Amino acid sequence: MSEADAPAELSSLNWLFFIEQNQIEPSFRALIASLNTDIEWVREHTKLTDRAERWDKGRASALQGHELEVAEQWLTLSLNHI
């Protein structure tokens, strides 16, 4: 099965291939890393990074109020994961 053969609901998902014999172990490591990824953390990190880049270029205001509180909580939780 190739990506082109997959139903539309699945075709937009990320793929890991276990085709070549010498690539099985690296593919399993990539699979384990993917399964261990905290996608909500990644999404929040991406959102805050984008906001910081826009602020740096003068295209967004600084975080304030509730947004700032949420970002500070996220940072505190992130530091606890290290």
C-alpha positions, 0 to 999 in steps of 0.5 A, a space after each residue: 500500500 502506498 500513500 496514494 492508495 490510502 483512504 482520504 482520512 489517512 492520506 494526510 497522516 504521517 507515515 513511517 516505512 518499514 520496507 528496507 531490511 537495514 532500516 527496520 531498527 531506525 524505523 522502530 526508533 522513529 516510531 517509538 519517538 513519535 508515540 512518545 511525543 506530547 503533541 499538545 506540548 508541540 502544538 503549544 510550543 509552535 503557537 508560542 514560537 509563532 507569536 514570539 516571532 510575530 511580536 519580534 517583527 512588530 506584527 503582534 502585541 505582547 502576551 497579556 492577561 490570561 494568555 500570559 498566565 497560560 504561557 507561564 503555566 506551560 513554561 513551568 510544566 515544560 521545565 518540569 519535564 526536562 
